[in-house]
Amino acid sequence: MLLSRDFVGYMANEVVKRLIANKMIEAGNPGALGERIRMKMAEELGIEDRLNEEVREILNQHAEEMRRTGVSYQEMYKKVKGELARQRKLILR
């Protein structure tokens, strides 16, 4: 994840503050709402991390075959990641 957990929490709290200040929402407990938003943001940011780990596992399973055929790890990484993202309809940053 490129963003620290503290920064994600800060962003979530700022979103809540600004929505309330602009009277776009009403919140009985802004702190709890900020926490729920932080959890959802962290979950969303973690999707790419989990995808990267899955790609590494797939490539490790095929490492010997890749060595034999002389395929570039970086190129295969990009291709496998792109294919998995397309299959799962993910939008990556």
N, CA, C and O atoms as a GROMACS GRO file, in nm:
protein
  372
    1MET      N    1   0.086  -0.117   0.000
    1MET     CA    2   0.000   0.000   0.000
    1MET      C    3   0.090   0.123   0.000
    1MET      O    4   0.184   0.131   0.078
    2LEU      N    5   0.062   0.216  -0.086
    2LEU     CA    6   0.144   0.335  -0.097
    2LEU      C    7   0.116   0.438   0.013
    2LEU      O    8   0.201   0.521   0.043
    3LEU      N    9  -0.001   0.433   0.071
    3LEU     CA   10  -0.038   0.528   0.175
    3LEU      C   11  -0.028   0.462   0.312
    3LEU      O   12  -0.064   0.346   0.328
    4SER      N   13   0.022   0.538   0.410
    4SER     CA   14   0.031   0.483   0.545
    4SER      C   15  -0.108   0.474   0.606
    4SER      O   16  -0.200   0.545   0.568
    5ARG      N   17  -0.120   0.385   0.702
    5ARG     CA   18  -0.249   0.368   0.770
    5ARG      C   19  -0.292   0.497   0.840
    5ARG      O   20  -0.411   0.530   0.843
    6ASP      N   21  -0.195   0.569   0.896
    6ASP     CA   22  -0.227   0.695   0.962
    6ASP      C   23  -0.284   0.797   0.865
    6ASP      O   24  -0.379   0.869   0.897
    7PHE      N   25  -0.226   0.802   0.744
    7PHE     CA   26  -0.273   0.898   0.645
    7PHE      C   27  -0.412   0.860   0.596
    7PHE      O   28  -0.496   0.948   0.572
    8VAL      N   29  -0.439   0.731   0.581
    8VAL     CA   30  -0.572   0.686   0.540
    8VAL      C   31  -0.674   0.728   0.646
    8VAL      O   32  -0.783   0.774   0.612
    9GLY      N   33  -0.639   0.712   0.772
    9GLY     CA   34  -0.728   0.755   0.881
    9GLY      C   35  -0.751   0.904   0.878
    9GLY      O   36  -0.864   0.951   0.897
   10TYR      N   37  -0.646   0.980   0.854
   10TYR     CA   38  -0.657   1.126   0.845
   10TYR      C   39  -0.751   1.164   0.731
   10TYR      O   40  -0.839   1.248   0.748
   11MET      N   41  -0.733   1.101   0.613
   11MET     CA   42  -0.819   1.133   0.498
   11MET      C   43  -0.964   1.100   0.528
   11MET      O   44  -1.054   1.178   0.494
   12ALA      N   45  -0.989   0.987   0.592
   12ALA     CA   46  -1.126   0.948   0.624
   12ALA      C   47  -1.191   1.051   0.717
   12ALA      O   48  -1.305   1.090   0.696
   13ASN      N   49  -1.118   1.093   0.818
   13ASN     CA   50  -1.172   1.193   0.911
   13ASN      C   51  -1.195   1.327   0.842
   13ASN      O   52  -1.293   1.396   0.872
   14GLU      N   53  -1.108   1.366   0.750
   14GLU     CA   54  -1.126   1.490   0.675
   14GLU      C   55  -1.249   1.483   0.585
   14GLU      O   56  -1.322   1.581   0.572
   15VAL      N   57  -1.272   1.368   0.524
   15VAL     CA   58  -1.391   1.350   0.440
   15VAL      C   59  -1.516   1.372   0.524
   15VAL      O   60  -1.608   1.443   0.484
   16VAL      N   61  -1.519   1.310   0.642
   16VAL     CA   62  -1.636   1.324   0.730
   16VAL      C   63  -1.653   1.470   0.771
   16VAL      O   64  -1.764   1.524   0.765
   17LYS      N   65  -1.545   1.535   0.814
   17LYS     CA   66  -1.552   1.675   0.857
   17LYS      C   67  -1.607   1.764   0.745
   17LYS      O   68  -1.694   1.848   0.769
   18ARG      N   69  -1.556   1.746   0.625
   18ARG     CA   70  -1.597   1.832   0.514
   18ARG      C   71  -1.740   1.805   0.470
   18ARG      O   72  -1.813   1.897   0.433
   19LEU      N   73  -1.780   1.679   0.473
   19LEU     CA   74  -1.920   1.648   0.438
   19LEU      C   75  -2.016   1.709   0.540
   19LEU      O   76  -2.121   1.761   0.502
   20ILE      N   77  -1.980   1.703   0.666
   20ILE     CA   78  -2.065   1.762   0.771
   20ILE      C   79  -2.063   1.915   0.761
   20ILE      O   80  -2.168   1.979   0.772
   21ALA      N   81  -1.945   1.973   0.740
   21ALA     CA   82  -1.933   2.119   0.730
   21ALA      C   83  -2.012   2.174   0.613
   21ALA      O   84  -2.069   2.283   0.621
   22ASN      N   85  -2.015   2.100   0.503
   22ASN     CA   86  -2.090   2.145   0.385
   22ASN      C   87  -2.236   2.100   0.389
   22ASN      O   88  -2.308   2.114   0.291
   23LYS      N   89  -2.277   2.046   0.501
   23LYS     CA   90  -2.415   2.002   0.524
   23LYS      C   91  -2.462   1.903   0.418
   23LYS      O   92  -2.577   1.904   0.376
   24MET      N   93  -2.368   1.817   0.376
   24MET     CA   94  -2.402   1.713   0.279
   24MET      C   95  -2.452   1.588   0.350
   24MET      O   96  -2.528   1.509   0.294
   25ILE      N   97  -2.410   1.571   0.476
   25ILE     CA   98  -2.456   1.459   0.558
   25ILE      C   99  -2.477   1.506   0.700
   25ILE      O  100  -2.427   1.610   0.742
   26GLU      N  101  -2.552   1.426   0.774
   26GLU     CA  102  -2.566   1.445   0.918
   26GLU      C  103  -2.515   1.317   0.983
   26GLU      O  104  -2.549   1.207   0.940
   27ALA      N  105  -2.434   1.333   1.086
   27ALA     CA  106  -2.378   1.215   1.153
   27ALA      C  107  -2.391   1.233   1.303
   27ALA      O  108  -2.345   1.332   1.360
   28GLY      N  109  -2.454   1.135   1.366
   28GLY     CA  110  -2.467   1.138   1.512
   28GLY      C  111  -2.333   1.114   1.579
   28GLY      O  112  -2.305   1.172   1.684
   29ASN      N  113  -2.250   1.029   1.518
   29ASN     CA  114  -2.119   0.997   1.574
   29ASN      C  115  -2.015   1.007   1.462
   29ASN      O  116  -1.986   0.907   1.396
   30PRO      N  117  -1.959   1.125   1.440
   30PRO     CA  118  -1.862   1.142   1.331
   30PRO      C  119  -1.739   1.052   1.345
   30PRO      O  120  -1.683   1.008   1.245
   31GLY      N  121  -1.698   1.026   1.468
   31GLY     CA  122  -1.582   0.940   1.490
   31GLY      C  123  -1.604   0.799   1.438
   31GLY      O  124  -1.516   0.741   1.373
   32ALA      N  125  -1.721   0.743   1.466
   32ALA     CA  126  -1.754   0.608   1.419
   32ALA      C  127  -1.766   0.605   1.266
   32ALA      O  128  -1.723   0.509   1.202
   33LEU      N  129  -1.824   0.710   1.210
   33LEU     CA  130  -1.835   0.719   1.064
   33LEU      C  131  -1.697   0.728   1.001
   33LEU      O  132  -1.671   0.663   0.900
   34GLY      N  133  -1.609   0.807   1.059
   34GLY     CA  134  -1.471   0.818   1.009
   34GLY      C  135  -1.400   0.685   1.014
   34GLY      O  136  -1.325   0.651   0.922
   35GLU      N  137  -1.422   0.609   1.119
   35GLU     CA  138  -1.360   0.477   1.131
   35GLU      C  139  -1.412   0.381   1.025
   35GLU      O  140  -1.335   0.306   0.966
   36ARG      N  141  -1.541   0.384   0.999
   36ARG     CA  142  -1.599   0.298   0.895
   36ARG      C  143  -1.543   0.334   0.757
   36ARG      O  144  -1.514   0.246   0.676
   37ILE      N  145  -1.530   0.463   0.730
   37ILE     CA  146  -1.475   0.507   0.603
   37ILE      C  147  -1.328   0.466   0.593
   37ILE      O  148  -1.283   0.422   0.487
   38ARG      N  149  -1.252   0.480   0.702
   38ARG     CA  150  -1.111   0.441   0.703
   38ARG      C  151  -1.096   0.292   0.673
   38ARG      O  152  -1.009   0.253   0.595
   39MET      N  153  -1.180   0.210   0.733
   39MET     CA  154  -1.173   0.065   0.710
   39MET      C  155  -1.202   0.033   0.563
   39MET      O  156  -1.134  -0.051   0.504
   40LYS      N  157  -1.301   0.098   0.506
   40LYS     CA  158  -1.337   0.072   0.366
   40LYS      C  159  -1.225   0.119   0.272
   40LYS      O  160  -1.193   0.052   0.175
   41MET      N  161  -1.167   0.235   0.302
   41MET     CA  162  -1.056   0.285   0.219
   41MET      C  163  -0.936   0.191   0.226
   41MET      O  164  -0.874   0.162   0.124
   42ALA      N  165  -0.903   0.145   0.345
   42ALA     CA  166  -0.790   0.053   0.362
   42ALA      C  167  -0.816  -0.078   0.289
   42ALA      O  168  -0.725  -0.136   0.229
   43GLU      N  169  -0.939  -0.125   0.295
   43GLU     CA  170  -0.976  -0.248   0.224
   43GLU      C  171  -0.958  -0.230   0.073
   43GLU      O  172  -0.904  -0.317   0.005
   44GLU      N  173  -1.003  -0.119   0.023
   44GLU     CA  174  -0.993  -0.091  -0.120
   44GLU      C  175  -0.846  -0.078  -0.164
   44GLU      O  176  -0.809  -0.129  -0.269
   45LEU      N  177  -0.765  -0.012  -0.083
   45LEU     CA  178  -0.624   0.003  -0.116
   45LEU      C  179  -0.550  -0.131  -0.107
   45LEU      O  180  -0.449  -0.150  -0.175
   46GLY      N  181  -0.598  -0.221  -0.024
   46GLY     CA  182  -0.535  -0.351  -0.008
   46GLY      C  183  -0.562  -0.449  -0.121
   46GLY      O  184  -0.496  -0.552  -0.130
   47ILE      N  185  -0.657  -0.418  -0.206
   47ILE     CA  186  -0.691  -0.508  -0.317
   47ILE      C  187  -0.570  -0.529  -0.407
   47ILE      O  188  -0.540  -0.643  -0.444
   48GLU      N  189  -0.500  -0.423  -0.442
   48GLU     CA  190  -0.385  -0.436  -0.530
   48GLU      C  191  -0.271  -0.512  -0.461
   48GLU      O  192  -0.200  -0.588  -0.525
   49ASP      N  193  -0.255  -0.491  -0.330
   49ASP     CA  194  -0.153  -0.565  -0.257
   49ASP      C  195  -0.180  -0.715  -0.263
   49ASP      O  196  -0.088  -0.795  -0.283
   50ARG      N  197  -0.304  -0.753  -0.245
   50ARG     CA  198  -0.341  -0.896  -0.251
   50ARG      C  199  -0.322  -0.951  -0.392
   50ARG      O  200  -0.278  -1.064  -0.409
   51LEU      N  201  -0.356  -0.871  -0.492
   51LEU     CA  202  -0.337  -0.912  -0.630
   51LEU      C  203  -0.188  -0.933  -0.660
   51LEU      O  204  -0.151  -1.032  -0.723
   52ASN      N  205  -0.103  -0.841  -0.614
   52ASN     CA  206   0.042  -0.854  -0.634
   52ASN      C  207   0.094  -0.983  -0.572
   52ASN      O  208   0.176  -1.052  -0.631
   53GLU      N  209   0.047  -1.015  -0.454
   53GLU     CA  210   0.090  -1.137  -0.386
   53GLU      C  211   0.046  -1.260  -0.466
   53GLU      O  212   0.122  -1.356  -0.479
   54GLU      N  213  -0.074  -1.258  -0.517
   54GLU     CA  214  -0.123  -1.370  -0.597
   54GLU      C  215  -0.041  -1.387  -0.725
   54GLU      O  216  -0.012  -1.500  -0.765
   55VAL      N  217  -0.005  -1.277  -0.788
   55VAL     CA  218   0.077  -1.284  -0.910
   55VAL      C  219   0.213  -1.345  -0.877
   55VAL      O  220   0.263  -1.429  -0.951
   56ARG      N  221   0.273  -1.303  -0.765
   56ARG     CA  222   0.403  -1.360  -0.726
   56ARG      C  223   0.393  -1.510  -0.703
   56ARG      O  224   0.483  -1.585  -0.741
   57GLU      N  225   0.284  -1.554  -0.639
   57GLU     CA  226   0.264  -1.698  -0.617
   57GLU      C  227   0.253  -1.773  -0.749
   57GLU      O  228   0.312  -1.880  -0.765
   58ILE      N  229   0.177  -1.719  -0.841
   58ILE     CA  230   0.160  -1.783  -0.973
   58ILE      C  231   0.294  -1.793  -1.044
   58ILE      O  232   0.328  -1.898  -1.100
   59LEU      N  233   0.371  -1.686  -1.042
   59LEU     CA  234   0.500  -1.686  -1.111
   59LEU      C  235   0.600  -1.780  -1.043
   59LEU      O  236   0.683  -1.842  -1.110
   60ASN      N  237   0.593  -1.790  -0.910
   60ASN     CA  238   0.680  -1.885  -0.840
   60ASN      C  239   0.649  -2.028  -0.880
   60ASN      O  240   0.739  -2.111  -0.890
   61GLN      N  241   0.522  -2.058  -0.904
   61GLN     CA  242   0.483  -2.192  -0.945
   61GLN      C  243   0.537  -2.225  -1.084
   61GLN      O  244   0.559  -2.342  -1.116
   62HIS      N  245   0.558  -2.124  -1.166
   62HIS     CA  246   0.604  -2.144  -1.304
   62HIS      C  247   0.747  -2.096  -1.324
   62HIS      O  248   0.790  -2.074  -1.438
   63ALA      N  249   0.823  -2.080  -1.216
   63ALA     CA  250   0.958  -2.024  -1.225
   63ALA      C  251   1.050  -2.110  -1.311
   63ALA      O  252   1.124  -2.057  -1.394
   64GLU      N  253   1.046  -2.240  -1.293
   64GLU     CA  254   1.134  -2.328  -1.369
   64GLU      C  255   1.105  -2.320  -1.520
   64GLU      O  256   1.196  -2.311  -1.602
   65GLU      N  257   0.978  -2.323  -1.554
   65GLU     CA  258   0.938  -2.314  -1.694
   65GLU      C  259   0.982  -2.179  -1.754
   65GLU      O  260   1.026  -2.173  -1.868
   66MET      N  261   0.969  -2.073  -1.676
   66MET     CA  262   1.009  -1.940  -1.723
   66MET      C  263   1.160  -1.935  -1.746
   66MET      O  264   1.206  -1.875  -1.843
   67ARG      N  265   1.238  -2.000  -1.657
   67ARG     CA  266   1.383  -2.004  -1.673
   67ARG      C  267   1.422  -2.079  -1.800
   67ARG      O  268   1.510  -2.037  -1.875
   68ARG      N  269   1.355  -2.192  -1.822
   68ARG     CA  270   1.385  -2.275  -1.939
   68ARG      C  271   1.359  -2.200  -2.069
   68ARG      O  272   1.437  -2.210  -2.164
   69THR      N  273   1.249  -2.127  -2.073
   69THR     CA  274   1.211  -2.058  -2.196
   69THR      C  275   1.271  -1.918  -2.208
   69THR      O  276   1.260  -1.855  -2.313
   70GLY      N  277   1.335  -1.869  -2.101
   70GLY     CA  278   1.399  -1.738  -2.106
   70GLY      C  279   1.304  -1.621  -2.100
   70GLY      O  280   1.336  -1.512  -2.147
   71VAL      N  281   1.188  -1.642  -2.042
   71VAL     CA  282   1.088  -1.535  -2.031
   71VAL      C  283   1.126  -1.439  -1.918
   71VAL      O  284   1.171  -1.483  -1.812
   72SER      N  285   1.110  -1.311  -1.941
   72SER     CA  286   1.140  -1.208  -1.842
   72SER      C  287   1.036  -1.211  -1.729
   72SER      O  288   0.915  -1.211  -1.754
   73TYR      N  289   1.086  -1.212  -1.605
   73TYR     CA  290   0.996  -1.211  -1.489
   73TYR      C  291   0.910  -1.085  -1.489
   73TYR      O  292   0.790  -1.092  -1.463
   74GLN      N  293   0.971  -0.970  -1.519
   74GLN     CA  294   0.898  -0.843  -1.516
   74GLN      C  295   0.786  -0.840  -1.620
   74GLN      O  296   0.676  -0.793  -1.593
   75GLU      N  297   0.817  -0.891  -1.740
   75GLU     CA  298   0.714  -0.893  -1.845
   75GLU      C  299   0.599  -0.986  -1.807
   75GLU      O  300   0.482  -0.951  -1.825
   76MET      N  301   0.633  -1.103  -1.756
   76MET     CA  302   0.528  -1.197  -1.715
   76MET      C  303   0.446  -1.141  -1.599
   76MET      O  304   0.325  -1.161  -1.592
   77TYR      N  305   0.514  -1.070  -1.508
   77TYR     CA  306   0.446  -1.010  -1.394
   77TYR      C  307   0.339  -0.912  -1.445
   77TYR      O  308   0.224  -0.915  -1.400
   78LYS      N  309   0.378  -0.827  -1.538
   78LYS     CA  310   0.284  -0.728  -1.594
   78LYS      C  311   0.168  -0.798  -1.664
   78LYS      O  312   0.052  -0.760  -1.648
   79LYS      N  313   0.199  -0.901  -1.742
   79LYS     CA  314   0.094  -0.970  -1.818
   79LYS      C  315  -0.003  -1.043  -1.726
   79LYS      O  316  -0.124  -1.033  -1.743
   80VAL      N  317   0.050  -1.115  -1.628
   80VAL     CA  318  -0.036  -1.191  -1.536
   80VAL      C  319  -0.121  -1.096  -1.453
   80VAL      O  320  -0.240  -1.119  -1.434
   81LYS      N  321  -0.059  -0.989  -1.404
   81LYS     CA  322  -0.134  -0.892  -1.323
   81LYS      C  323  -0.244  -0.826  -1.405
   81LYS      O  324  -0.357  -0.810  -1.358
   82GLY      N  325  -0.211  -0.788  -1.527
   82GLY     CA  326  -0.311  -0.727  -1.614
   82GLY      C  327  -0.425  -0.821  -1.645
   82GLY      O  328  -0.542  -0.780  -1.647
   83GLU      N  329  -0.393  -0.947  -1.669
   83GLU     CA  330  -0.497  -1.046  -1.700
   83GLU      C  331  -0.588  -1.070  -1.579
   83GLU      O  332  -0.711  -1.074  -1.593
   84LEU      N  333  -0.528  -1.086  -1.460
   84LEU     CA  334  -0.611  -1.107  -1.340
   84LEU      C  335  -0.698  -0.985  -1.312
   84LEU      O  336  -0.815  -0.999  -1.276
   85ALA      N  337  -0.642  -0.866  -1.329
   85ALA     CA  338  -0.720  -0.743  -1.306
   85ALA      C  339  -0.836  -0.734  -1.405
   85ALA      O  340  -0.946  -0.695  -1.368
   86ARG      N  341  -0.810  -0.771  -1.530
   86ARG     CA  342  -0.917  -0.766  -1.630
   86ARG      C  343  -1.026  -0.869  -1.599
   86ARG      O  344  -1.144  -0.838  -1.609
   87GLN      N  345  -0.986  -0.990  -1.561
   87GLN     CA  346  -1.084  -1.094  -1.528
   87GLN      C  347  -1.172  -1.053  -1.410
   87GLN      O  348  -1.291  -1.084  -1.407
   88ARG      N  349  -1.113  -0.984  -1.314
   88ARG     CA  350  -1.186  -0.944  -1.193
   88ARG      C  351  -1.246  -0.805  -1.203
   88ARG      O  352  -1.308  -0.755  -1.109
   89LYS      N  353  -1.227  -0.743  -1.320
   89LYS     CA  354  -1.280  -0.609  -1.346
   89LYS      C  355  -1.232  -0.508  -1.241
   89LYS      O  356  -1.309  -0.428  -1.188
   90LEU      N  357  -1.102  -0.514  -1.214
   90LEU     CA  358  -1.040  -0.422  -1.118
   90LEU      C  359  -0.979  -0.304  -1.193
   90LEU      O  360  -0.929  -0.319  -1.304
   91ILE      N  361  -0.985  -0.189  -1.132
   91ILE     CA  362  -0.919  -0.071  -1.186
   91ILE      C  363  -0.801  -0.044  -1.096
   91ILE      O  364  -0.816  -0.016  -0.977
   92LEU      N  365  -0.681  -0.053  -1.153
   92LEU     CA  366  -0.560  -0.035  -1.074
   92LEU      C  367  -0.504   0.104  -1.094
   92LEU      O  368  -0.525   0.166  -1.198
   93ARG      N  369  -0.434   0.151  -0.993
   93ARG     CA  370  -0.373   0.285  -1.002
   93ARG      C  371  -0.247   0.283  -1.080
   93ARG      O  372  -0.183   0.387  -1.097
   0.00000   0.00000   0.00000
